[in-house]
């Protein structure tokens, strides 16, 4: 098994997109990239926009080289929305390229969170995907299958955060082959609920990717943060997995201090460390970036107008800004890779457990 992180907070954006390859199958999880539209009252810095633009290009390449797409839920940092969003470099055409039929992989299979039990906002976004009749999409919740020696097990639906979260529901995914195992919790805000903890502890994965407590967010209560940290400490105590803390936890600069405050005694990895490059916590550092590297005047309006000059400027930033060189080289290597896919052959799937509930 090989893991290729694509977009995340330590890689300069908002997301948890990653590619997994085994000898049997190629899997792309949450093919999207996003930025916080406002942080500290400020729009994204050009460094963030440059990474977002080029990461989007990489994702559009990868969806053409993927046997299986997985969508854990329908927030924009995990799911490419079919509407124009300038900081995410997406619109209806980009969404169609991401989720629509693929000439190279005509039998591409898409496992997605069932929208049946989530909130109205996620259901509305999911409709774009589930109304399609030209793709092979299945509800993932609770499904378990094997492809050759590769096992995929999706969690039951659980809350995006605390037991009473208003953010809807998500799924996690456990993947195992003959050499390694990987568990991605999806957005559990910590985890902030018992169902997510149960799924995590029911597997002894070699690597465990958790989004972490969103302690930076003003709408998350102190009690919810405390529960999330207690759950995280319980997981650390009861598993030998190598833990990656990546996503919500890294949206504030003081995440190390929070670990000390809550006595979380681990040395977690993030995606940047996993691939051996310097982390780029750009959103968390946005206020300082604006002072140290002031952006061009009216750059967001120019981006809104699809001004060729601002797009060329972002390309130049990506190519030449010193801070982005390691990430640039990594993403370019990903684009140049040729991943092993089934192409025109159907996947040979052994269904172990299938979600029977129809999507409504």
N, C-alpha and C positions, 0 to 999 in steps of 0.2 A: 504494500500500500504506500502511495505517495500522496502528500498533502501539499497543495499549492494555494496559499493565501492570496486573495485578489484585492479585496478592499476592506478596510476597517479603520478604526480610530488611530491605531498605531501606524497605519499606512497613510494617514492624512485625510481620511474621509469618515463618513458615517456608514457602516455596513458590517456584515459578517460573511461576505461572499467568499467561498473557497471551493476549489476543485479537488476532487479525490479520484485517483486512478488506482485500479487493481489490475491483475492479469485478466480479469473477466469483464470489467465494465468501467466506464468513465462517467463521473457524477458531478454536476455543478449545483451547488447549494446556494439558494437565495441570490440569483443573478441580478443584482442591482447595486447602485452606488448613490449616495446622497450626501448632502451637507446641511448643517443647521442653518436655516435661512436667516435667523437672527440669534446672536449670542453676545452677551454684554451690550445689547442694543446695536450691534454691528453686523453688517452683511458679511458673507464669506470673503476672506482675503484672496487675492489673485493666486497665491500658492495653492490654496485649497481648490480653487476653480480649475487650475491647470491640471492638478491630479485627477479631479473628478472627470474632466473632459477625456483624458487619456485612459483612465481606468474604464470608462464607458466603452471606448473603442476595443479594449482588451476583452471585455465581457461579450461584446457583439461577435468577436472572433470565436470565443470559446463556446458559445451556444451552438455554433455550427460544427463543433467537435465533441459533442456530448451525447452519450446514450440516454442519460436520465437527468432531467431537471427536477429540483426539489424546491418547493416554496413553503416555508414554515409558517408564514402569516402574511398579511397584506398591508403592512406599513411600508412607506416609500423607500426606506433604507434596506428593505429585504425583497421588495417586489417592484418591478419596473411598471410605473403607472402609465396608462395610455393618454396622458394629458401633457401639455407643454409645461415643463418645469425647468427654468433656465439653469439653476444651479446643479441640476442632475443631468443636464444635456439629454433630456428625454422628451418624447412626444408620441403620438399615436404610431408613427412609422417605426420608431425605435422599439416600442412595446411589441409591435407586430413582428419585427425581426427577432426579438428575444423569444417570444412564445409561439409564433406561427410555425407552419410547416417548414421543414428543412429538406432541401434537395439532397444534401449529402447524407443526412440521417433521417430518411423518410419514416422510420419506425420509432423515432424518438419518443420516449415515455416520460410523462410529467406526473409526479406525485405532488399533490398540493393539499394544504390544510383544508378540510371541509369547512365551508362557510356556514354550515347549519347552526352551529352553537356560538357564533361569535357576535360582536356588536354590530350595529347598523352600518357604521362607517366602513368596517372591514368587509361586510357583506356587499356593500355597494361597489367597493373596489374589486372584489372577487368576481363580480358579475361579468366583467370584461373577459375574464379567463374562462369561466365555466359556461358561458353562452356559446363558445366556439364549437363548431361541429367538424373542424378540419384538423384537430389535434387529438392525440391519445392521452387523455388526462384522467387520473383516478384519485379519489379521496385517500389521503395517506393515513389518517388517524387510526392507530392500532394495527396497521397492516404489517405483515412480516413475510419476507420472501428470500429466496436464494437464487443467485445467478452464478453458476459454477461453484467455486469455493467462497464466493462473497455473499455474506449475510447482510441484509438491510432490515432493521426493525424500527418502525416508527412508534413514538410514544402515543398513548391516548391524548386527547385534547386536554390541555391544562391552562390555567390563567396566565396572561401576560403580566406577571407580577404577583401581587398579594391575592389572597383567596377571593376578595371582592373587587378585583381590578375592573376599572371601566374601560380598559384598553383592549378588551376582547380576549381571544384565546390563541394559543400557538401549539406547535408540536416540536418535539425533539427527534433526533435520529441517531441510532447506533449502527455503525458499520464495522464489519469484521471480515478479514480474509485470513489466509493461511499463515500470515506473518504478524499482523498488527490489528489493533482495534481502535476506533475513534468514536467518541460520543459528543455530539453537539446538542446543547440543551435548547436552542432557540432562545427567544427573549423571555426570560423568566424573572428578570430584575433581581437577581441575587443568587439563588432562587428565593422567591418570596412566598412559595406555597408548598404544601406537603406533597401534592401529586407529582410535582417536578422532582422533589427530593427522592421520592420513592422510585421513580424511573431511573434516576441517576445511580442510586445505590443498588439497584437490581442488576447492574452491569459492572464488571471490573474492567473498564476500558484502559488501554495503554495511555491514551491521551483523552483529556476531558476539557472541552471548550465551553466556558461559562461566560455569560455577558456581565455578571456582577451587579452589585447593588447600585442603583442610580441616585447616589447620595447628593449629587449636584442639583437635582431637580426640585424646584420649590414646591411642587404639588405633591411630592411624595413625603408622607409624614415621618416623623422621627421614629414612631413605633414600627412602621413598615421597614425602615432602614435597619432597625435593631433586629427584627425578625429575619431579614435577609442575611445579615451577617451571622446570626446564630445558625441558620440553615447551612450557610457556607462553611462554618466551622465544623458542623456535624459531618458534612461531606468530607472535609479534609481529614477528620479523625477516623473515618470509616472506609477510606479508599486509599489505594496505593497509586492511583492514576497520576500522571504528570499533568498538572493543571495549567491551562491557559486562561487567563482573565483578560477578556477582550470585548470591547464594545461600550456599554453604558458606564462601566467602572472607570474608563479612561477619558471621560469627557470633562474632567476637572484636574487641575495640576497637582492637587494635594492628595492623590489616591494612596500614595505611600504612607502619608500621615494617618489616613483613615484606617489603613491596615493595622498600624500601631495602636490607634485609639481603641479599636475593637479586638485587639489581640489576635489578629489573623496571622498565625505564624507559618507562613509558606513563602516560597520564592517563586511566584508564578511567572510563566512566560507570557508574552503577547505575540501577535503575528510577526512583528518586525524582528523580535529576538529569534523567533522560530526559524526565519529564513536568513538570519545573520546580517541584518542591516540596522542602521540607526533609526530609532522610532521617531515619528513625526506627529506629535500631539498638537496638530495645528488649530483645531477648534478650541481646545482648552487654552491655547496660547494666542488666541485671535487678537485680544486687546494689545498685547505687546507687539505682535506682528504689524498692526496698523501704525504703531509709533515708529518701529524700527525700519520698516519697509513700506512707506506710504504708497498706496495704490494710485493709479492714474485718476484724474478727475472724471467724474460721471461714468466710471467704468461699468457699473451695474446697469445703467440705462443703455449704454452701448451694447451690453450683452443682451438685454431685453430686445433690442432692435436687430439682433443678429449681425452687428457691425463686423465686417471682415477684418478691420484693423484690430479690434479687441480680441478676436479669435486668433489672429496671427500673434498678437502680444502674448496670449496664454500659451501658445505653442513655444514661443521663445523662452518664456519662463520655465516651462517644463524641460526644455533642452539645456538651458544654460544656468539656471539657478543652482548655486553650489549645494544647498541643502537637499535638493531633490535627486542628486546624481545616482545614489545607490538604488533608490526606488525606480528611477528611470531605467537603469540597466536591468533590474530584475523584471520589470514589466515588459521590456523589449524582448528579453529571453523567453518569457511566457508566450508572447505573440509569435515568436519564431519557432516554437515547438510544434511538433506534429503528434497529437495524442492518438492513442490506439482506440478506435471506435469500431462498432459493428458495421457502420455504413449502411448498406442496403439489406442487411440481414436482421430479422426479428431477434430480440433477446430471448434466450432459452430460460424461462423463469419457472422456478418451483415455488408455487404459492403455498405458504405455510398457514397464514391467517389473512383473511381478506375482510376489509371493511364493507359490510353489506348495505349500510344505510345509504339510500340515494341522496344526491345533492339536490336541495330545493332552493 
